[in-house]
Amino acid sequence: MSDLEPLARRVDDALRAVDGVVDVYAARPLAARVLRTTLDADAPLSAVTENTDGLTVEVSIGVTDASPSVDTARRAAIAVGEALGGTPASLTVRVSRVVRDAGAVGAGGVA
């Protein structure tokens, strides 16, 4: 386990608590995910790395279409910032999937 893994787990937990986020996905590229899950099946999904400029955080989320995805992504970014405890970071929030909200009525009155 790296020193940043507990922080990445906090980020995962914070994302799961955001209204409109329906899932959290692995943010790392496929090859890195395969290697990482081979070594640790319970590895965090968010990618938190440290470099000379500070932290870099990458997250991938699934959202509901009940509100604009940009609003949900903004709430997710705020939650990640809070999970980092104010530590400066470069953050990428990727919306990887939009799920139709079963309770929403779409165009033409079709749910």
MODELLER restraints for C-alpha pairs under 7 A, 6 or more apart:
rsr = mdl.restraints
at = mdl.atoms
rsr.add(forms.Gaussian(group=physical.xy_distance, feature=features.Distance(at['CA:4:A'], at['CA:48:A']), mean=6.47, stdev=0.5))
rsr.add(forms.Gaussian(group=physical.xy_distance, feature=features.Distance(at['CA:5:A'], at['CA:44:A']), mean=6.84, stdev=0.5))
rsr.add(forms.Gaussian(group=physical.xy_distance, feature=features.Distance(at['CA:8:A'], at['CA:44:A']), mean=5.93, stdev=0.5))
rsr.add(forms.Gaussian(group=physical.xy_distance, feature=features.Distance(at['CA:8:A'], at['CA:46:A']), mean=5.60, stdev=0.5))
rsr.add(forms.Gaussian(group=physical.xy_distance, feature=features.Distance(at['CA:8:A'], at['CA:47:A']), mean=6.50, stdev=0.5))
rsr.add(forms.Gaussian(group=physical.xy_distance, feature=features.Distance(at['CA:8:A'], at['CA:48:A']), mean=5.78, stdev=0.5))
rsr.add(forms.Gaussian(group=physical.xy_distance, feature=features.Distance(at['CA:9:A'], at['CA:44:A']), mean=5.36, stdev=0.5))
rsr.add(forms.Gaussian(group=physical.xy_distance, feature=features.Distance(at['CA:10:A'], at['CA:83:A']), mean=6.02, stdev=0.5))
rsr.add(forms.Gaussian(group=physical.xy_distance, feature=features.Distance(at['CA:11:A'], at['CA:46:A']), mean=6.77, stdev=0.5))
rsr.add(forms.Gaussian(group=physical.xy_distance, feature=features.Distance(at['CA:11:A'], at['CA:80:A']), mean=5.56, stdev=0.5))
rsr.add(forms.Gaussian(group=physical.xy_distance, feature=features.Distance(at['CA:11:A'], at['CA:83:A']), mean=5.70, stdev=0.5))
rsr.add(forms.Gaussian(group=physical.xy_distance, feature=features.Distance(at['CA:12:A'], at['CA:44:A']), mean=6.92, stdev=0.5))
rsr.add(forms.Gaussian(group=physical.xy_distance, feature=features.Distance(at['CA:12:A'], at['CA:45:A']), mean=6.62, stdev=0.5))
rsr.add(forms.Gaussian(group=physical.xy_distance, feature=features.Distance(at['CA:12:A'], at['CA:46:A']), mean=6.08, stdev=0.5))
rsr.add(forms.Gaussian(group=physical.xy_distance, feature=features.Distance(at['CA:14:A'], at['CA:79:A']), mean=5.74, stdev=0.5))
rsr.add(forms.Gaussian(group=physical.xy_distance, feature=features.Distance(at['CA:14:A'], at['CA:80:A']), mean=6.35, stdev=0.5))
rsr.add(forms.Gaussian(group=physical.xy_distance, feature=features.Distance(at['CA:14:A'], at['CA:83:A']), mean=6.40, stdev=0.5))
rsr.add(forms.Gaussian(group=physical.xy_distance, feature=features.Distance(at['CA:15:A'], at['CA:21:A']), mean=6.95, stdev=0.5))
rsr.add(forms.Gaussian(group=physical.xy_distance, feature=features.Distance(at['CA:15:A'], at['CA:76:A']), mean=5.83, stdev=0.5))
rsr.add(forms.Gaussian(group=physical.xy_distance, feature=features.Distance(at['CA:15:A'], at['CA:79:A']), mean=6.55, stdev=0.5))
rsr.add(forms.Gaussian(group=physical.xy_distance, feature=features.Distance(at['CA:15:A'], at['CA:80:A']), mean=6.93, stdev=0.5))
rsr.add(forms.Gaussian(group=physical.xy_distance, feature=features.Distance(at['CA:16:A'], at['CA:23:A']), mean=6.83, stdev=0.5))
rsr.add(forms.Gaussian(group=physical.xy_distance, feature=features.Distance(at['CA:16:A'], at['CA:24:A']), mean=6.85, stdev=0.5))
rsr.add(forms.Gaussian(group=physical.xy_distance, feature=features.Distance(at['CA:18:A'], at['CA:75:A']), mean=6.72, stdev=0.5))
rsr.add(forms.Gaussian(group=physical.xy_distance, feature=features.Distance(at['CA:18:A'], at['CA:76:A']), mean=6.15, stdev=0.5))
rsr.add(forms.Gaussian(group=physical.xy_distance, feature=features.Distance(at['CA:20:A'], at['CA:63:A']), mean=5.44, stdev=0.5))
rsr.add(forms.Gaussian(group=physical.xy_distance, feature=features.Distance(at['CA:20:A'], at['CA:64:A']), mean=5.39, stdev=0.5))
rsr.add(forms.Gaussian(group=physical.xy_distance, feature=features.Distance(at['CA:20:A'], at['CA:72:A']), mean=5.89, stdev=0.5))
rsr.add(forms.Gaussian(group=physical.xy_distance, feature=features.Distance(at['CA:21:A'], at['CA:61:A']), mean=6.60, stdev=0.5))
rsr.add(forms.Gaussian(group=physical.xy_distance, feature=features.Distance(at['CA:21:A'], at['CA:62:A']), mean=5.83, stdev=0.5))
rsr.add(forms.Gaussian(group=physical.xy_distance, feature=features.Distance(at['CA:21:A'], at['CA:63:A']), mean=4.49, stdev=0.5))
rsr.add(forms.Gaussian(group=physical.xy_distance, feature=features.Distance(at['CA:21:A'], at['CA:64:A']), mean=6.57, stdev=0.5))
rsr.add(forms.Gaussian(group=physical.xy_distance, feature=features.Distance(at['CA:21:A'], at['CA:72:A']), mean=6.95, stdev=0.5))
rsr.add(forms.Gaussian(group=physical.xy_distance, feature=features.Distance(at['CA:22:A'], at['CA:62:A']), mean=5.43, stdev=0.5))
rsr.add(forms.Gaussian(group=physical.xy_distance, feature=features.Distance(at['CA:22:A'], at['CA:63:A']), mean=5.23, stdev=0.5))
rsr.add(forms.Gaussian(group=physical.xy_distance, feature=features.Distance(at['CA:22:A'], at['CA:64:A']), mean=6.45, stdev=0.5))
rsr.add(forms.Gaussian(group=physical.xy_distance, feature=features.Distance(at['CA:23:A'], at['CA:61:A']), mean=5.71, stdev=0.5))
rsr.add(forms.Gaussian(group=physical.xy_distance, feature=features.Distance(at['CA:23:A'], at['CA:62:A']), mean=4.83, stdev=0.5))
rsr.add(forms.Gaussian(group=physical.xy_distance, feature=features.Distance(at['CA:24:A'], at['CA:60:A']), mean=6.01, stdev=0.5))
rsr.add(forms.Gaussian(group=physical.xy_distance, feature=features.Distance(at['CA:24:A'], at['CA:61:A']), mean=4.54, stdev=0.5))
rsr.add(forms.Gaussian(group=physical.xy_distance, feature=features.Distance(at['CA:24:A'], at['CA:62:A']), mean=6.21, stdev=0.5))
rsr.add(forms.Gaussian(group=physical.xy_distance, feature=features.Distance(at['CA:25:A'], at['CA:45:A']), mean=5.93, stdev=0.5))
rsr.add(forms.Gaussian(group=physical.xy_distance, feature=features.Distance(at['CA:25:A'], at['CA:60:A']), mean=5.14, stdev=0.5))
rsr.add(forms.Gaussian(group=physical.xy_distance, feature=features.Distance(at['CA:25:A'], at['CA:61:A']), mean=5.69, stdev=0.5))
rsr.add(forms.Gaussian(group=physical.xy_distance, feature=features.Distance(at['CA:26:A'], at['CA:45:A']), mean=4.22, stdev=0.5))
rsr.add(forms.Gaussian(group=physical.xy_distance, feature=features.Distance(at['CA:26:A'], at['CA:46:A']), mean=6.09, stdev=0.5))
rsr.add(forms.Gaussian(group=physical.xy_distance, feature=features.Distance(at['CA:26:A'], at['CA:60:A']), mean=6.34, stdev=0.5))
rsr.add(forms.Gaussian(group=physical.xy_distance, feature=features.Distance(at['CA:27:A'], at['CA:45:A']), mean=6.10, stdev=0.5))
rsr.add(forms.Gaussian(group=physical.xy_distance, feature=features.Distance(at['CA:27:A'], at['CA:46:A']), mean=5.47, stdev=0.5))
rsr.add(forms.Gaussian(group=physical.xy_distance, feature=features.Distance(at['CA:27:A'], at['CA:47:A']), mean=5.86, stdev=0.5))
rsr.add(forms.Gaussian(group=physical.xy_distance, feature=features.Distance(at['CA:27:A'], at['CA:58:A']), mean=5.96, stdev=0.5))
rsr.add(forms.Gaussian(group=physical.xy_distance, feature=features.Distance(at['CA:27:A'], at['CA:59:A']), mean=5.14, stdev=0.5))
rsr.add(forms.Gaussian(group=physical.xy_distance, feature=features.Distance(at['CA:27:A'], at['CA:60:A']), mean=5.19, stdev=0.5))
rsr.add(forms.Gaussian(group=physical.xy_distance, feature=features.Distance(at['CA:28:A'], at['CA:47:A']), mean=6.23, stdev=0.5))
rsr.add(forms.Gaussian(group=physical.xy_distance, feature=features.Distance(at['CA:36:A'], at['CA:43:A']), mean=6.98, stdev=0.5))
rsr.add(forms.Gaussian(group=physical.xy_distance, feature=features.Distance(at['CA:37:A'], at['CA:43:A']), mean=6.36, stdev=0.5))
rsr.add(forms.Gaussian(group=physical.xy_distance, feature=features.Distance(at['CA:46:A'], at['CA:58:A']), mean=6.02, stdev=0.5))
rsr.add(forms.Gaussian(group=physical.xy_distance, feature=features.Distance(at['CA:46:A'], at['CA:59:A']), mean=4.94, stdev=0.5))
rsr.add(forms.Gaussian(group=physical.xy_distance, feature=features.Distance(at['CA:47:A'], at['CA:57:A']), mean=5.62, stdev=0.5))
rsr.add(forms.Gaussian(group=physical.xy_distance, feature=features.Distance(at['CA:47:A'], at['CA:58:A']), mean=5.09, stdev=0.5))
rsr.add(forms.Gaussian(group=physical.xy_distance, feature=features.Distance(at['CA:47:A'], at['CA:59:A']), mean=6.49, stdev=0.5))
rsr.add(forms.Gaussian(group=physical.xy_distance, feature=features.Distance(at['CA:48:A'], at['CA:55:A']), mean=6.79, stdev=0.5))
rsr.add(forms.Gaussian(group=physical.xy_distance, feature=features.Distance(at['CA:48:A'], at['CA:56:A']), mean=5.73, stdev=0.5))
rsr.add(forms.Gaussian(group=physical.xy_distance, feature=features.Distance(at['CA:48:A'], at['CA:57:A']), mean=4.56, stdev=0.5))
rsr.add(forms.Gaussian(group=physical.xy_distance, feature=features.Distance(at['CA:48:A'], at['CA:58:A']), mean=6.61, stdev=0.5))
rsr.add(forms.Gaussian(group=physical.xy_distance, feature=features.Distance(at['CA:49:A'], at['CA:55:A']), mean=5.66, stdev=0.5))
rsr.add(forms.Gaussian(group=physical.xy_distance, feature=features.Distance(at['CA:49:A'], at['CA:56:A']), mean=5.23, stdev=0.5))
rsr.add(forms.Gaussian(group=physical.xy_distance, feature=features.Distance(at['CA:49:A'], at['CA:57:A']), mean=6.56, stdev=0.5))
rsr.add(forms.Gaussian(group=physical.xy_distance, feature=features.Distance(at['CA:50:A'], at['CA:56:A']), mean=6.13, stdev=0.5))
rsr.add(forms.Gaussian(group=physical.xy_distance, feature=features.Distance(at['CA:54:A'], at['CA:88:A']), mean=6.68, stdev=0.5))
rsr.add(forms.Gaussian(group=physical.xy_distance, feature=features.Distance(at['CA:54:A'], at['CA:89:A']), mean=6.05, stdev=0.5))
rsr.add(forms.Gaussian(group=physical.xy_distance, feature=features.Distance(at['CA:55:A'], at['CA:88:A']), mean=6.76, stdev=0.5))
rsr.add(forms.Gaussian(group=physical.xy_distance, feature=features.Distance(at['CA:55:A'], at['CA:89:A']), mean=4.57, stdev=0.5))
rsr.add(forms.Gaussian(group=physical.xy_distance, feature=features.Distance(at['CA:55:A'], at['CA:90:A']), mean=6.29, stdev=0.5))
rsr.add(forms.Gaussian(group=physical.xy_distance, feature=features.Distance(at['CA:56:A'], at['CA:89:A']), mean=5.44, stdev=0.5))
rsr.add(forms.Gaussian(group=physical.xy_distance, feature=features.Distance(at['CA:56:A'], at['CA:90:A']), mean=4.73, stdev=0.5))
rsr.add(forms.Gaussian(group=physical.xy_distance, feature=features.Distance(at['CA:56:A'], at['CA:91:A']), mean=6.02, stdev=0.5))
rsr.add(forms.Gaussian(group=physical.xy_distance, feature=features.Distance(at['CA:57:A'], at['CA:89:A']), mean=6.77, stdev=0.5))
rsr.add(forms.Gaussian(group=physical.xy_distance, feature=features.Distance(at['CA:57:A'], at['CA:90:A']), mean=6.11, stdev=0.5))
rsr.add(forms.Gaussian(group=physical.xy_distance, feature=features.Distance(at['CA:57:A'], at['CA:91:A']), mean=4.80, stdev=0.5))
rsr.add(forms.Gaussian(group=physical.xy_distance, feature=features.Distance(at['CA:57:A'], at['CA:92:A']), mean=6.31, stdev=0.5))
rsr.add(forms.Gaussian(group=physical.xy_distance, feature=features.Distance(at['CA:58:A'], at['CA:91:A']), mean=5.87, stdev=0.5))
rsr.add(forms.Gaussian(group=physical.xy_distance, feature=features.Distance(at['CA:58:A'], at['CA:92:A']), mean=4.77, stdev=0.5))
rsr.add(forms.Gaussian(group=physical.xy_distance, feature=features.Distance(at['CA:58:A'], at['CA:93:A']), mean=6.17, stdev=0.5))
rsr.add(forms.Gaussian(group=physical.xy_distance, feature=features.Distance(at['CA:59:A'], at['CA:92:A']), mean=6.27, stdev=0.5))
rsr.add(forms.Gaussian(group=physical.xy_distance, feature=features.Distance(at['CA:59:A'], at['CA:93:A']), mean=5.08, stdev=0.5))
rsr.add(forms.Gaussian(group=physical.xy_distance, feature=features.Distance(at['CA:59:A'], at['CA:94:A']), mean=6.06, stdev=0.5))
rsr.add(forms.Gaussian(group=physical.xy_distance, feature=features.Distance(at['CA:60:A'], at['CA:93:A']), mean=6.01, stdev=0.5))
rsr.add(forms.Gaussian(group=physical.xy_distance, feature=features.Distance(at['CA:60:A'], at['CA:94:A']), mean=4.63, stdev=0.5))
rsr.add(forms.Gaussian(group=physical.xy_distance, feature=features.Distance(at['CA:60:A'], at['CA:95:A']), mean=5.85, stdev=0.5))
rsr.add(forms.Gaussian(group=physical.xy_distance, feature=features.Distance(at['CA:60:A'], at['CA:96:A']), mean=6.02, stdev=0.5))
rsr.add(forms.Gaussian(group=physical.xy_distance, feature=features.Distance(at['CA:61:A'], at['CA:94:A']), mean=6.26, stdev=0.5))
rsr.add(forms.Gaussian(group=physical.xy_distance, feature=features.Distance(at['CA:61:A'], at['CA:95:A']), mean=5.07, stdev=0.5))
rsr.add(forms.Gaussian(group=physical.xy_distance, feature=features.Distance(at['CA:61:A'], at['CA:96:A']), mean=5.70, stdev=0.5))
rsr.add(forms.Gaussian(group=physical.xy_distance, feature=features.Distance(at['CA:61:A'], at['CA:97:A']), mean=6.90, stdev=0.5))
rsr.add(forms.Gaussian(group=physical.xy_distance, feature=features.Distance(at['CA:62:A'], at['CA:95:A']), mean=5.90, stdev=0.5))
rsr.add(forms.Gaussian(group=physical.xy_distance, feature=features.Distance(at['CA:62:A'], at['CA:96:A']), mean=5.63, stdev=0.5))
rsr.add(forms.Gaussian(group=physical.xy_distance, feature=features.Distance(at['CA:62:A'], at['CA:97:A']), mean=4.46, stdev=0.5))
rsr.add(forms.Gaussian(group=physical.xy_distance, feature=features.Distance(at['CA:62:A'], at['CA:98:A']), mean=5.73, stdev=0.5))
rsr.add(forms.Gaussian(group=physical.xy_distance, feature=features.Distance(at['CA:63:A'], at['CA:69:A']), mean=6.62, stdev=0.5))
rsr.add(forms.Gaussian(group=physical.xy_distance, feature=features.Distance(at['CA:63:A'], at['CA:97:A']), mean=6.25, stdev=0.5))
rsr.add(forms.Gaussian(group=physical.xy_distance, feature=features.Distance(at['CA:63:A'], at['CA:98:A']), mean=4.93, stdev=0.5))
rsr.add(forms.Gaussian(group=physical.xy_distance, feature=features.Distance(at['CA:63:A'], at['CA:99:A']), mean=6.01, stdev=0.5))
rsr.add(forms.Gaussian(group=physical.xy_distance, feature=features.Distance(at['CA:64:A'], at['CA:98:A']), mean=5.50, stdev=0.5))
rsr.add(forms.Gaussian(group=physical.xy_distance, feature=features.Distance(at['CA:64:A'], at['CA:99:A']), mean=4.69, stdev=0.5))
rsr.add(forms.Gaussian(group=physical.xy_distance, feature=features.Distance(at['CA:64:A'], at['CA:100:A']), mean=5.83, stdev=0.5))
rsr.add(forms.Gaussian(group=physical.xy_distance, feature=features.Distance(at['CA:64:A'], at['CA:101:A']), mean=5.63, stdev=0.5))
rsr.add(forms.Gaussian(group=physical.xy_distance, feature=features.Distance(at['CA:65:A'], at['CA:98:A']), mean=6.08, stdev=0.5))
rsr.add(forms.Gaussian(group=physical.xy_distance, feature=features.Distance(at['CA:65:A'], at['CA:99:A']), mean=5.98, stdev=0.5))
rsr.add(forms.Gaussian(group=physical.xy_distance, feature=features.Distance(at['CA:65:A'], at['CA:100:A']), mean=5.34, stdev=0.5))
rsr.add(forms.Gaussian(group=physical.xy_distance, feature=features.Distance(at['CA:65:A'], at['CA:101:A']), mean=5.74, stdev=0.5))
rsr.add(forms.Gaussian(group=physical.xy_distance, feature=features.Distance(at['CA:66:A'], at['CA:101:A']), mean=5.67, stdev=0.5))
rsr.add(forms.Gaussian(group=physical.xy_distance, feature=features.Distance(at['CA:66:A'], at['CA:104:A']), mean=6.33, stdev=0.5))
rsr.add(forms.Gaussian(group=physical.xy_distance, feature=features.Distance(at['CA:73:A'], at['CA:93:A']), mean=6.43, stdev=0.5))
rsr.add(forms.Gaussian(group=physical.xy_distance, feature=features.Distance(at['CA:77:A'], at['CA:93:A']), mean=6.75, stdev=0.5))
rsr.add(forms.Gaussian(group=physical.xy_distance, feature=features.Distance(at['CA:102:A'], at['CA:111:A']), mean=6.77, stdev=0.5))
rsr.add(forms.Gaussian(group=physical.xy_distance, feature=features.Distance(at['CA:103:A'], at['CA:111:A']), mean=6.97, stdev=0.5))
rsr.add(forms.Gaussian(group=physical.xy_distance, feature=features.Distance(at['CA:104:A'], at['CA:111:A']), mean=5.92, stdev=0.5))
rsr.add(forms.Gaussian(group=physical.xy_distance, feature=features.Distance(at['CA:105:A'], at['CA:111:A']), mean=4.35, stdev=0.5))
